[in-house]
């Protein structure tokens, strides 16, 4: 009977659980980073929308805060 390759001797339950822990830790870190980047992109879009609304309000005549009311 032939002996199995040496790399198969290292497959124990503790080794698997250690690798699983590293994998799940990496997935958790990846999800945290994904949430961070999605939140930053959403904040940037909201800021751009607010800036656009502000510029539209100031571009319309008679709607600025610095204008005196017309009789």
CHARMM internal coordinates of N, CA and C (Angstrom, degrees):
IC EDIT
DIST 1 N 1 CA 1.4457
DIST 1 CA 1 C 1.5308
ANGL 1 N 1 CA 1 C 109.12
DIST 1 C 2 N 1.3240
ANGL 1 CA 1 C 2 N 115.83
DIHE 1 N 1 CA 1 C 2 N 142.17
DIST 2 N 2 CA 1.4592
ANGL 1 C 2 N 2 CA 119.43
DIHE 1 CA 1 C 2 N 2 CA -177.55
DIST 2 CA 2 C 1.5196
ANGL 2 N 2 CA 2 C 109.92
DIHE 1 C 2 N 2 CA 2 C -89.04
DIST 2 C 3 N 1.2902
ANGL 2 CA 2 C 3 N 115.88
DIHE 2 N 2 CA 2 C 3 N 153.41
DIST 3 N 3 CA 1.4671
ANGL 2 C 3 N 3 CA 120.83
DIHE 2 CA 2 C 3 N 3 CA 178.20
DIST 3 CA 3 C 1.5222
ANGL 3 N 3 CA 3 C 108.96
DIHE 2 C 3 N 3 CA 3 C -88.21
DIST 3 C 4 N 1.3199
ANGL 3 CA 3 C 4 N 116.39
DIHE 3 N 3 CA 3 C 4 N 144.02
DIST 4 N 4 CA 1.4720
ANGL 3 C 4 N 4 CA 118.67
DIHE 3 CA 3 C 4 N 4 CA 178.81
DIST 4 CA 4 C 1.5242
ANGL 4 N 4 CA 4 C 110.52
DIHE 3 C 4 N 4 CA 4 C -68.44
DIST 4 C 5 N 1.3237
ANGL 4 CA 4 C 5 N 116.73
DIHE 4 N 4 CA 4 C 5 N 158.50
DIST 5 N 5 CA 1.4673
ANGL 4 C 5 N 5 CA 120.16
DIHE 4 CA 4 C 5 N 5 CA 178.21
DIST 5 CA 5 C 1.5318
ANGL 5 N 5 CA 5 C 110.81
DIHE 4 C 5 N 5 CA 5 C -59.28
DIST 5 C 6 N 1.3270
ANGL 5 CA 5 C 6 N 116.71
DIHE 5 N 5 CA 5 C 6 N 152.90
DIST 6 N 6 CA 1.4719
ANGL 5 C 6 N 6 CA 120.17
DIHE 5 CA 5 C 6 N 6 CA -175.63
DIST 6 CA 6 C 1.5225
ANGL 6 N 6 CA 6 C 114.13
DIHE 5 C 6 N 6 CA 6 C -61.85
DIST 6 C 7 N 1.3210
ANGL 6 CA 6 C 7 N 119.04
DIHE 6 N 6 CA 6 C 7 N -29.33
DIST 7 N 7 CA 1.4716
ANGL 6 C 7 N 7 CA 119.38
DIHE 6 CA 6 C 7 N 7 CA -177.61
DIST 7 CA 7 C 1.5246
ANGL 7 N 7 CA 7 C 111.60
DIHE 6 C 7 N 7 CA 7 C -69.25
DIST 7 C 8 N 1.3328
ANGL 7 CA 7 C 8 N 118.87
DIHE 7 N 7 CA 7 C 8 N -18.99
DIST 8 N 8 CA 1.4553
ANGL 7 C 8 N 8 CA 120.80
DIHE 7 CA 7 C 8 N 8 CA 178.90
DIST 8 CA 8 C 1.5251
ANGL 8 N 8 CA 8 C 112.12
DIHE 7 C 8 N 8 CA 8 C -79.27
DIST 8 C 9 N 1.3137
ANGL 8 CA 8 C 9 N 118.13
DIHE 8 N 8 CA 8 C 9 N -15.71
DIST 9 N 9 CA 1.4600
ANGL 8 C 9 N 9 CA 121.00
DIHE 8 CA 8 C 9 N 9 CA 178.89
DIST 9 CA 9 C 1.5277
ANGL 9 N 9 CA 9 C 112.08
DIHE 8 C 9 N 9 CA 9 C -74.04
DIST 9 C 10 N 1.3228
ANGL 9 CA 9 C 10 N 118.05
DIHE 9 N 9 CA 9 C 10 N -18.43
DIST 10 N 10 CA 1.4658
ANGL 9 C 10 N 10 CA 121.77
DIHE 9 CA 9 C 10 N 10 CA -176.12
DIST 10 CA 10 C 1.5219
ANGL 10 N 10 CA 10 C 112.86
DIHE 9 C 10 N 10 CA 10 C -92.93
DIST 10 C 11 N 1.3028
ANGL 10 CA 10 C 11 N 118.62
DIHE 10 N 10 CA 10 C 11 N 8.15
DIST 11 N 11 CA 1.4665
ANGL 10 C 11 N 11 CA 120.31
DIHE 10 CA 10 C 11 N 11 CA -178.31
DIST 11 CA 11 C 1.5162
ANGL 11 N 11 CA 11 C 109.87
DIHE 10 C 11 N 11 CA 11 C -90.96
DIST 11 C 12 N 1.3014
ANGL 11 CA 11 C 12 N 116.13
DIHE 11 N 11 CA 11 C 12 N 87.18
DIST 12 N 12 CA 1.4553
ANGL 11 C 12 N 12 CA 120.76
DIHE 11 CA 11 C 12 N 12 CA 176.81
DIST 12 CA 12 C 1.5215
ANGL 12 N 12 CA 12 C 108.43
DIHE 11 C 12 N 12 CA 12 C -111.22
DIST 12 C 13 N 1.3106
ANGL 12 CA 12 C 13 N 116.74
DIHE 12 N 12 CA 12 C 13 N 168.39
DIST 13 N 13 CA 1.4576
ANGL 12 C 13 N 13 CA 121.04
DIHE 12 CA 12 C 13 N 13 CA -179.90
DIST 13 CA 13 C 1.5102
ANGL 13 N 13 CA 13 C 112.55
DIHE 12 C 13 N 13 CA 13 C -62.92
DIST 13 C 14 N 1.3223
ANGL 13 CA 13 C 14 N 116.75
DIHE 13 N 13 CA 13 C 14 N -38.16
DIST 14 N 14 CA 1.4653
ANGL 13 C 14 N 14 CA 118.90
DIHE 13 CA 13 C 14 N 14 CA -179.06
DIST 14 CA 14 C 1.5267
ANGL 14 N 14 CA 14 C 110.71
DIHE 13 C 14 N 14 CA 14 C -68.57
DIST 14 C 15 N 1.2991
ANGL 14 CA 14 C 15 N 117.19
DIHE 14 N 14 CA 14 C 15 N -35.62
DIST 15 N 15 CA 1.4652
ANGL 14 C 15 N 15 CA 120.42
DIHE 14 CA 14 C 15 N 15 CA 178.94
DIST 15 CA 15 C 1.5385
ANGL 15 N 15 CA 15 C 109.61
DIHE 14 C 15 N 15 CA 15 C -65.91
DIST 15 C 16 N 1.3306
ANGL 15 CA 15 C 16 N 116.47
DIHE 15 N 15 CA 15 C 16 N -41.61
DIST 16 N 16 CA 1.4618
ANGL 15 C 16 N 16 CA 120.26
DIHE 15 CA 15 C 16 N 16 CA 178.70
DIST 16 CA 16 C 1.5207
ANGL 16 N 16 CA 16 C 110.96
DIHE 15 C 16 N 16 CA 16 C -64.26
DIST 16 C 17 N 1.3193
ANGL 16 CA 16 C 17 N 117.50
DIHE 16 N 16 CA 16 C 17 N -45.04
DIST 17 N 17 CA 1.4644
ANGL 16 C 17 N 17 CA 119.77
DIHE 16 CA 16 C 17 N 17 CA -178.58
DIST 17 CA 17 C 1.5269
ANGL 17 N 17 CA 17 C 111.02
DIHE 16 C 17 N 17 CA 17 C -66.88
DIST 17 C 18 N 1.3315
ANGL 17 CA 17 C 18 N 116.85
DIHE 17 N 17 CA 17 C 18 N -31.65
DIST 18 N 18 CA 1.4605
ANGL 17 C 18 N 18 CA 119.38
DIHE 17 CA 17 C 18 N 18 CA 176.77
DIST 18 CA 18 C 1.5278
ANGL 18 N 18 CA 18 C 110.18
DIHE 17 C 18 N 18 CA 18 C -67.22
DIST 18 C 19 N 1.3158
ANGL 18 CA 18 C 19 N 116.88
DIHE 18 N 18 CA 18 C 19 N -44.11
DIST 19 N 19 CA 1.4588
ANGL 18 C 19 N 19 CA 120.07
DIHE 18 CA 18 C 19 N 19 CA 178.43
DIST 19 CA 19 C 1.5349
ANGL 19 N 19 CA 19 C 111.20
DIHE 18 C 19 N 19 CA 19 C -66.12
DIST 19 C 20 N 1.3114
ANGL 19 CA 19 C 20 N 115.80
DIHE 19 N 19 CA 19 C 20 N -38.43
DIST 20 N 20 CA 1.4647
ANGL 19 C 20 N 20 CA 119.73
DIHE 19 CA 19 C 20 N 20 CA 177.65
DIST 20 CA 20 C 1.5281
ANGL 20 N 20 CA 20 C 110.52
DIHE 19 C 20 N 20 CA 20 C -63.00
DIST 20 C 21 N 1.3141
ANGL 20 CA 20 C 21 N 116.81
DIHE 20 N 20 CA 20 C 21 N -40.69
DIST 21 N 21 CA 1.4647
ANGL 20 C 21 N 21 CA 120.83
DIHE 20 CA 20 C 21 N 21 CA 177.41
DIST 21 CA 21 C 1.5136
ANGL 21 N 21 CA 21 C 112.30
DIHE 20 C 21 N 21 CA 21 C -61.99
DIST 21 C 22 N 1.3430
ANGL 21 CA 21 C 22 N 116.19
DIHE 21 N 21 CA 21 C 22 N -43.29
DIST 22 N 22 CA 1.4656
ANGL 21 C 22 N 22 CA 119.61
DIHE 21 CA 21 C 22 N 22 CA 177.63
DIST 22 CA 22 C 1.5333
ANGL 22 N 22 CA 22 C 110.84
DIHE 21 C 22 N 22 CA 22 C -63.93
DIST 22 C 23 N 1.3324
ANGL 22 CA 22 C 23 N 116.03
DIHE 22 N 22 CA 22 C 23 N -41.50
DIST 23 N 23 CA 1.4555
ANGL 22 C 23 N 23 CA 120.01
DIHE 22 CA 22 C 23 N 23 CA 179.50
DIST 23 CA 23 C 1.5240
ANGL 23 N 23 CA 23 C 111.12
DIHE 22 C 23 N 23 CA 23 C -62.62
DIST 23 C 24 N 1.3301
ANGL 23 CA 23 C 24 N 116.57
DIHE 23 N 23 CA 23 C 24 N -48.24
DIST 24 N 24 CA 1.4631
ANGL 23 C 24 N 24 CA 119.88
DIHE 23 CA 23 C 24 N 24 CA -179.20
DIST 24 CA 24 C 1.5278
ANGL 24 N 24 CA 24 C 111.56
DIHE 23 C 24 N 24 CA 24 C -66.03
DIST 24 C 25 N 1.3181
ANGL 24 CA 24 C 25 N 117.04
DIHE 24 N 24 CA 24 C 25 N -34.60
DIST 25 N 25 CA 1.4649
ANGL 24 C 25 N 25 CA 120.20
DIHE 24 CA 24 C 25 N 25 CA 175.29
DIST 25 CA 25 C 1.5215
ANGL 25 N 25 CA 25 C 111.20
DIHE 24 C 25 N 25 CA 25 C -63.40
DIST 25 C 26 N 1.3292
ANGL 25 CA 25 C 26 N 116.72
DIHE 25 N 25 CA 25 C 26 N -41.34
DIST 26 N 26 CA 1.4601
ANGL 25 C 26 N 26 CA 120.90
DIHE 25 CA 25 C 26 N 26 CA 177.09
DIST 26 CA 26 C 1.5167
ANGL 26 N 26 CA 26 C 112.07
DIHE 25 C 26 N 26 CA 26 C -64.60
DIST 26 C 27 N 1.3259
ANGL 26 CA 26 C 27 N 116.12
DIHE 26 N 26 CA 26 C 27 N -40.12
DIST 27 N 27 CA 1.4650
ANGL 26 C 27 N 27 CA 119.88
DIHE 26 CA 26 C 27 N 27 CA 178.01
DIST 27 CA 27 C 1.5264
ANGL 27 N 27 CA 27 C 110.18
DIHE 26 C 27 N 27 CA 27 C -64.01
DIST 27 C 28 N 1.3210
ANGL 27 CA 27 C 28 N 116.94
DIHE 27 N 27 CA 27 C 28 N -41.75
DIST 28 N 28 CA 1.4640
ANGL 27 C 28 N 28 CA 120.35
DIHE 27 CA 27 C 28 N 28 CA 179.67
DIST 28 CA 28 C 1.5315
ANGL 28 N 28 CA 28 C 110.98
DIHE 27 C 28 N 28 CA 28 C -63.54
DIST 28 C 29 N 1.3173
ANGL 28 CA 28 C 29 N 116.77
DIHE 28 N 28 CA 28 C 29 N -44.17
DIST 29 N 29 CA 1.4670
ANGL 28 C 29 N 29 CA 120.00
DIHE 28 CA 28 C 29 N 29 CA 178.74
DIST 29 CA 29 C 1.5258
ANGL 29 N 29 CA 29 C 110.26
DIHE 28 C 29 N 29 CA 29 C -63.29
DIST 29 C 30 N 1.3286
ANGL 29 CA 29 C 30 N 117.08
DIHE 29 N 29 CA 29 C 30 N -41.10
DIST 30 N 30 CA 1.4581
ANGL 29 C 30 N 30 CA 120.86
DIHE 29 CA 29 C 30 N 30 CA 178.21
DIST 30 CA 30 C 1.5148
ANGL 30 N 30 CA 30 C 112.51
DIHE 29 C 30 N 30 CA 30 C -62.16
DIST 30 C 31 N 1.3315
ANGL 30 CA 30 C 31 N 116.67
DIHE 30 N 30 CA 30 C 31 N -40.44
DIST 31 N 31 CA 1.4689
ANGL 30 C 31 N 31 CA 119.48
DIHE 30 CA 30 C 31 N 31 CA 178.98
DIST 31 CA 31 C 1.5193
ANGL 31 N 31 CA 31 C 111.80
DIHE 30 C 31 N 31 CA 31 C -68.27
DIST 31 C 32 N 1.3256
ANGL 31 CA 31 C 32 N 116.77
DIHE 31 N 31 CA 31 C 32 N -36.36
DIST 32 N 32 CA 1.4654
ANGL 31 C 32 N 32 CA 120.07
DIHE 31 CA 31 C 32 N 32 CA 176.95
DIST 32 CA 32 C 1.5279
ANGL 32 N 32 CA 32 C 110.23
DIHE 31 C 32 N 32 CA 32 C -63.83
DIST 32 C 33 N 1.3313
ANGL 32 CA 32 C 33 N 116.46
DIHE 32 N 32 CA 32 C 33 N -44.96
DIST 33 N 33 CA 1.4645
ANGL 32 C 33 N 33 CA 119.66
DIHE 32 CA 32 C 33 N 33 CA 178.52
DIST 33 CA 33 C 1.5228
ANGL 33 N 33 CA 33 C 111.54
DIHE 32 C 33 N 33 CA 33 C -64.71
DIST 33 C 34 N 1.3173
ANGL 33 CA 33 C 34 N 117.21
DIHE 33 N 33 CA 33 C 34 N -39.83
DIST 34 N 34 CA 1.4570
ANGL 33 C 34 N 34 CA 120.62
DIHE 33 CA 33 C 34 N 34 CA 177.52
DIST 34 CA 34 C 1.5268
ANGL 34 N 34 CA 34 C 111.09
DIHE 33 C 34 N 34 CA 34 C -60.76
DIST 34 C 35 N 1.3284
ANGL 34 CA 34 C 35 N 117.15
DIHE 34 N 34 CA 34 C 35 N -43.84
DIST 35 N 35 CA 1.4565
ANGL 34 C 35 N 35 CA 120.87
DIHE 34 CA 34 C 35 N 35 CA 177.23
DIST 35 CA 35 C 1.5158
ANGL 35 N 35 CA 35 C 112.19
DIHE 34 C 35 N 35 CA 35 C -63.06
DIST 35 C 36 N 1.3256
ANGL 35 CA 35 C 36 N 116.33
DIHE 35 N 35 CA 35 C 36 N -38.99
DIST 36 N 36 CA 1.4616
ANGL 35 C 36 N 36 CA 120.57
DIHE 35 CA 35 C 36 N 36 CA 178.27
DIST 36 CA 36 C 1.5230
ANGL 36 N 36 CA 36 C 111.08
DIHE 35 C 36 N 36 CA 36 C -62.35
DIST 36 C 37 N 1.3327
ANGL 36 CA 36 C 37 N 116.74
DIHE 36 N 36 CA 36 C 37 N -47.21
DIST 37 N 37 CA 1.4602
ANGL 36 C 37 N 37 CA 120.14
DIHE 36 CA 36 C 37 N 37 CA -178.34
DIST 37 CA 37 C 1.5260
ANGL 37 N 37 CA 37 C 111.80
DIHE 36 C 37 N 37 CA 37 C -68.74
DIST 37 C 38 N 1.3180
ANGL 37 CA 37 C 38 N 117.59
DIHE 37 N 37 CA 37 C 38 N -37.21
DIST 38 N 38 CA 1.4638
ANGL 37 C 38 N 38 CA 119.71
DIHE 37 CA 37 C 38 N 38 CA 177.36
DIST 38 CA 38 C 1.5256
ANGL 38 N 38 CA 38 C 110.66
DIHE 37 C 38 N 38 CA 38 C -65.80
DIST 38 C 39 N 1.3267
ANGL 38 CA 38 C 39 N 117.26
DIHE 38 N 38 CA 38 C 39 N -39.20
DIST 39 N 39 CA 1.4536
ANGL 38 C 39 N 39 CA 121.06
DIHE 38 CA 38 C 39 N 39 CA 178.35
DIST 39 CA 39 C 1.5329
ANGL 39 N 39 CA 39 C 110.83
DIHE 38 C 39 N 39 CA 39 C -65.96
DIST 39 C 40 N 1.3185
ANGL 39 CA 39 C 40 N 116.52
DIHE 39 N 39 CA 39 C 40 N -41.62
DIST 40 N 40 CA 1.4660
ANGL 39 C 40 N 40 CA 120.14
DIHE 39 CA 39 C 40 N 40 CA 179.25
DIST 40 CA 40 C 1.5250
ANGL 40 N 40 CA 40 C 110.88
DIHE 39 C 40 N 40 CA 40 C -64.61
DIST 40 C 41 N 1.3203
ANGL 40 CA 40 C 41 N 117.10
DIHE 40 N 40 CA 40 C 41 N -39.76
DIST 41 N 41 CA 1.4606
ANGL 40 C 41 N 41 CA 120.25
DIHE 40 CA 40 C 41 N 41 CA 179.09
DIST 41 CA 41 C 1.5270
ANGL 41 N 41 CA 41 C 110.73
DIHE 40 C 41 N 41 CA 41 C -66.71
DIST 41 C 42 N 1.3378
ANGL 41 CA 41 C 42 N 116.72
DIHE 41 N 41 CA 41 C 42 N -39.01
DIST 42 N 42 CA 1.4611
ANGL 41 C 42 N 42 CA 120.04
DIHE 41 CA 41 C 42 N 42 CA 179.15
DIST 42 CA 42 C 1.5290
ANGL 42 N 42 CA 42 C 110.68
DIHE 41 C 42 N 42 CA 42 C -66.79
DIST 42 C 43 N 1.3349
ANGL 42 CA 42 C 43 N 116.68
DIHE 42 N 42 CA 42 C 43 N -40.96
DIST 43 N 43 CA 1.4650
ANGL 42 C 43 N 43 CA 119.70
DIHE 42 CA 42 C 43 N 43 CA 177.61
DIST 43 CA 43 C 1.5196
ANGL 43 N 43 CA 43 C 111.12
DIHE 42 C 43 N 43 CA 43 C -63.01
DIST 43 C 44 N 1.3425
ANGL 43 CA 43 C 44 N 117.09
DIHE 43 N 43 CA 43 C 44 N -39.89
DIST 44 N 44 CA 1.4637
ANGL 43 C 44 N 44 CA 120.14
DIHE 43 CA 43 C 44 N 44 CA 179.35
DIST 44 CA 44 C 1.5281
ANGL 44 N 44 CA 44 C 110.64
DIHE 43 C 44 N 44 CA 44 C -65.73
DIST 44 C 45 N 1.3200
ANGL 44 CA 44 C 45 N 117.44
DIHE 44 N 44 CA 44 C 45 N -38.77
DIST 45 N 45 CA 1.4652
ANGL 44 C 45 N 45 CA 120.43
DIHE 44 CA 44 C 45 N 45 CA 178.73
DIST 45 CA 45 C 1.5235
ANGL 45 N 45 CA 45 C 110.79
DIHE 44 C 45 N 45 CA 45 C -66.84
DIST 45 C 46 N 1.3237
ANGL 45 CA 45 C 46 N 117.41
DIHE 45 N 45 CA 45 C 46 N -40.44
DIST 46 N 46 CA 1.4674
ANGL 45 C 46 N 46 CA 120.44
DIHE 45 CA 45 C 46 N 46 CA 178.13
DIST 46 CA 46 C 1.5241
ANGL 46 N 46 CA 46 C 110.75
DIHE 45 C 46 N 46 CA 46 C -65.62
DIST 46 C 47 N 1.3173
ANGL 46 CA 46 C 47 N 117.10
DIHE 46 N 46 CA 46 C 47 N -38.57
DIST 47 N 47 CA 1.4598
ANGL 46 C 47 N 47 CA 120.57
DIHE 46 CA 46 C 47 N 47 CA 178.95
DIST 47 CA 47 C 1.5264
ANGL 47 N 47 CA 47 C 110.70
DIHE 46 C 47 N 47 CA 47 C -66.40
DIST 47 C 48 N 1.3283
ANGL 47 CA 47 C 48 N 116.47
DIHE 47 N 47 CA 47 C 48 N -41.02
DIST 48 N 48 CA 1.4651
ANGL 47 C 48 N 48 CA 119.93
DIHE 47 CA 47 C 48 N 48 CA 178.33
DIST 48 CA 48 C 1.5171
ANGL 48 N 48 CA 48 C 110.60
DIHE 47 C 48 N 48 CA 48 C -64.94
DIST 48 C 49 N 1.3296
ANGL 48 CA 48 C 49 N 116.34
DIHE 48 N 48 CA 48 C 49 N -38.91
DIST 49 N 49 CA 1.4628
ANGL 48 C 49 N 49 CA 119.97
DIHE 48 CA 48 C 49 N 49 CA 178.86
DIST 49 CA 49 C 1.5322
ANGL 49 N 49 CA 49 C 110.42
DIHE 48 C 49 N 49 CA 49 C -65.99
DIST 49 C 50 N 1.3259
ANGL 49 CA 49 C 50 N 116.63
DIHE 49 N 49 CA 49 C 50 N -40.95
DIST 50 N 50 CA 1.4643
ANGL 49 C 50 N 50 CA 120.43
DIHE 49 CA 49 C 50 N 50 CA 178.30
DIST 50 CA 50 C 1.5238
ANGL 50 N 50 CA 50 C 110.69
DIHE 49 C 50 N 50 CA 50 C -66.04
DIST 50 C 51 N 1.3207
ANGL 50 CA 50 C 51 N 117.73
DIHE 50 N 50 CA 50 C 51 N -40.49
DIST 51 N 51 CA 1.4609
ANGL 50 C 51 N 51 CA 120.86
DIHE 50 CA 50 C 51 N 51 CA 178.03
DIST 51 CA 51 C 1.5231
ANGL 51 N 51 CA 51 C 111.05
DIHE 50 C 51 N 51 CA 51 C -63.98
DIST 51 C 52 N 1.3250
ANGL 51 CA 51 C 52 N 116.19
DIHE 51 N 51 CA 51 C 52 N -39.96
DIST 52 N 52 CA 1.4646
ANGL 51 C 52 N 52 CA 119.89
DIHE 51 CA 51 C 52 N 52 CA 179.36
DIST 52 CA 52 C 1.5211
ANGL 52 N 52 CA 52 C 110.74
DIHE 51 C 52 N 52 CA 52 C -66.23
DIST 52 C 53 N 1.3259
ANGL 52 CA 52 C 53 N 117.24
DIHE 52 N 52 CA 52 C 53 N -41.07
DIST 53 N 53 CA 1.4628
ANGL 52 C 53 N 53 CA 120.44
DIHE 52 CA 52 C 53 N 53 CA 178.79
DIST 53 CA 53 C 1.5235
ANGL 53 N 53 CA 53 C 110.68
DIHE 52 C 53 N 53 CA 53 C -65.43
DIST 53 C 54 N 1.3180
ANGL 53 CA 53 C 54 N 117.34
DIHE 53 N 53 CA 53 C 54 N -38.56
DIST 54 N 54 CA 1.4585
ANGL 53 C 54 N 54 CA 121.36
DIHE 53 CA 53 C 54 N 54 CA 178.35
DIST 54 CA 54 C 1.5226
ANGL 54 N 54 CA 54 C 110.77
DIHE 53 C 54 N 54 CA 54 C -65.46
DIST 54 C 55 N 1.3277
ANGL 54 CA 54 C 55 N 116.78
DIHE 54 N 54 CA 54 C 55 N -42.89
DIST 55 N 55 CA 1.4651
ANGL 54 C 55 N 55 CA 119.20
DIHE 54 CA 54 C 55 N 55 CA -179.41
DIST 55 CA 55 C 1.5247
ANGL 55 N 55 CA 55 C 111.13
DIHE 54 C 55 N 55 CA 55 C -68.52
DIST 55 C 56 N 1.3177
ANGL 55 CA 55 C 56 N 118.37
DIHE 55 N 55 CA 55 C 56 N -32.51
DIST 56 N 56 CA 1.4630
ANGL 55 C 56 N 56 CA 120.77
DIHE 55 CA 55 C 56 N 56 CA 177.12
DIST 56 CA 56 C 1.5209
ANGL 56 N 56 CA 56 C 110.87
DIHE 55 C 56 N 56 CA 56 C -69.25
DIST 56 C 57 N 1.3408
ANGL 56 CA 56 C 57 N 116.98
DIHE 56 N 56 CA 56 C 57 N -37.74
DIST 57 N 57 CA 1.4583
ANGL 56 C 57 N 57 CA 119.82
DIHE 56 CA 56 C 57 N 57 CA 179.50
DIST 57 CA 57 C 1.5214
ANGL 57 N 57 CA 57 C 111.45
DIHE 56 C 57 N 57 CA 57 C -67.77
DIST 57 C 58 N 1.3084
ANGL 57 CA 57 C 58 N 117.63
DIHE 57 N 57 CA 57 C 58 N -38.76
DIST 58 N 58 CA 1.4622
ANGL 57 C 58 N 58 CA 120.06
DIHE 57 CA 57 C 58 N 58 CA -179.21
DIST 58 CA 58 C 1.5197
ANGL 58 N 58 CA 58 C 111.44
DIHE 57 C 58 N 58 CA 58 C -76.64
DIST 58 C 59 N 1.3191
ANGL 58 CA 58 C 59 N 118.61
DIHE 58 N 58 CA 58 C 59 N -20.93
DIST 59 N 59 CA 1.4644
ANGL 58 C 59 N 59 CA 121.54
DIHE 58 CA 58 C 59 N 59 CA -179.40
DIST 59 CA 59 C 1.5207
ANGL 59 N 59 CA 59 C 111.46
DIHE 58 C 59 N 59 CA 59 C -80.82
DIST 59 C 60 N 1.3204
ANGL 59 CA 59 C 60 N 118.41
DIHE 59 N 59 CA 59 C 60 N -21.43
DIST 60 N 60 CA 1.4596
ANGL 59 C 60 N 60 CA 121.26
DIHE 59 CA 59 C 60 N 60 CA -179.51
DIST 60 CA 60 C 1.5229
ANGL 60 N 60 CA 60 C 109.31
DIHE 59 C 60 N 60 CA 60 C -80.34
DIST 60 C 61 N 1.3345
ANGL 60 CA 60 C 61 N 117.95
DIHE 60 N 60 CA 60 C 61 N 128.32
DIST 61 N 61 CA 1.4680
ANGL 60 C 61 N 61 CA 119.72
DIHE 60 CA 60 C 61 N 61 CA -179.04
DIST 61 CA 61 C 1.5260
ANGL 61 N 61 CA 61 C 110.94
DIHE 60 C 61 N 61 CA 61 C -70.69
DIST 61 C 62 N 1.3270
ANGL 61 CA 61 C 62 N 114.09
DIHE 61 N 61 CA 61 C 62 N 140.48
DIST 62 N 62 CA 1.4555
ANGL 61 C 62 N 62 CA 120.19
DIHE 61 CA 61 C 62 N 62 CA 176.46
DIST 62 CA 62 C 1.5138
ANGL 62 N 62 CA 62 C 114.49
DIHE 61 C 62 N 62 CA 62 C 84.98
DIST 62 C 63 N 1.3217
ANGL 62 CA 62 C 63 N 118.92
DIHE 62 N 62 CA 62 C 63 N -0.60
DIST 63 N 63 CA 1.4554
ANGL 62 C 63 N 63 CA 120.59
DIHE 62 CA 62 C 63 N 63 CA -178.89
DIST 63 CA 63 C 1.5251
ANGL 63 N 63 CA 63 C 112.22
DIHE 62 C 63 N 63 CA 63 C -111.19
DIST 63 C 64 N 1.2925
ANGL 63 CA 63 C 64 N 117.73
DIHE 63 N 63 CA 63 C 64 N 5.27
DIST 64 N 64 CA 1.4572
ANGL 63 C 64 N 64 CA 120.33
DIHE 63 CA 63 C 64 N 64 CA -179.06
DIST 64 CA 64 C 1.5141
ANGL 64 N 64 CA 64 C 111.53
DIHE 63 C 64 N 64 CA 64 C -83.95
DIST 64 C 65 N 1.3212
ANGL 64 CA 64 C 65 N 117.15
DIHE 64 N 64 CA 64 C 65 N 154.61
DIST 65 N 65 CA 1.4535
ANGL 64 C 65 N 65 CA 121.95
DIHE 64 CA 64 C 65 N 65 CA -179.66
DIST 65 CA 65 C 1.5175
ANGL 65 N 65 CA 65 C 111.58
DIHE 64 C 65 N 65 CA 65 C -74.30
DIST 65 C 66 N 1.3457
ANGL 65 CA 65 C 66 N 117.64
DIHE 65 N 65 CA 65 C 66 N -20.15
DIST 66 N 66 CA 1.4465
ANGL 65 C 66 N 66 CA 120.81
DIHE 65 CA 65 C 66 N 66 CA -176.63
DIST 66 CA 66 C 1.5378
ANGL 66 N 66 CA 66 C 112.81
DIHE 65 C 66 N 66 CA 66 C -87.50
DIST 66 C 67 N 1.3009
ANGL 66 CA 66 C 67 N 118.21
DIHE 66 N 66 CA 66 C 67 N -2.05
DIST 67 N 67 CA 1.4631
ANGL 66 C 67 N 67 CA 121.30
DIHE 66 CA 66 C 67 N 67 CA -179.51
DIST 67 CA 67 C 1.5269
ANGL 67 N 67 CA 67 C 109.93
DIHE 66 C 67 N 67 CA 67 C -92.91
DIST 67 C 68 N 1.3131
ANGL 67 CA 67 C 68 N 115.02
DIHE 67 N 67 CA 67 C 68 N 142.21
DIST 68 N 68 CA 1.4631
ANGL 67 C 68 N 68 CA 121.38
DIHE 67 CA 67 C 68 N 68 CA 177.27
DIST 68 CA 68 C 1.5394
ANGL 68 N 68 CA 68 C 107.91
DIHE 67 C 68 N 68 CA 68 C -80.71
DIST 68 C 69 N 1.3227
ANGL 68 CA 68 C 69 N 116.55
DIHE 68 N 68 CA 68 C 69 N 146.73
DIST 69 N 69 CA 1.4758
ANGL 68 C 69 N 69 CA 118.35
DIHE 68 CA 68 C 69 N 69 CA 178.94
DIST 69 CA 69 C 1.5189
ANGL 69 N 69 CA 69 C 111.00
DIHE 68 C 69 N 69 CA 69 C -64.65
DIST 69 C 70 N 1.2995
ANGL 69 CA 69 C 70 N 117.09
DIHE 69 N 69 CA 69 C 70 N 140.12
DIST 70 N 70 CA 1.4550
ANGL 69 C 70 N 70 CA 122.87
DIHE 69 CA 69 C 70 N 70 CA -179.66
DIST 70 CA 70 C 1.5250
ANGL 70 N 70 CA 70 C 109.30
DIHE 69 C 70 N 70 CA 70 C -89.84
DIST 70 C 71 N 1.3489
ANGL 70 CA 70 C 71 N 118.63
DIHE 70 N 70 CA 70 C 71 N 135.33
DIST 71 N 71 CA 1.4827
ANGL 70 C 71 N 71 CA 121.37
DIHE 70 CA 70 C 71 N 71 CA 179.16
DIST 71 CA 71 C 1.5106
ANGL 71 N 71 CA 71 C 113.19
DIHE 70 C 71 N 71 CA 71 C -74.96
END
COOR INIT
IC SEED 1 N 1 CA 1 C
IC BUILD
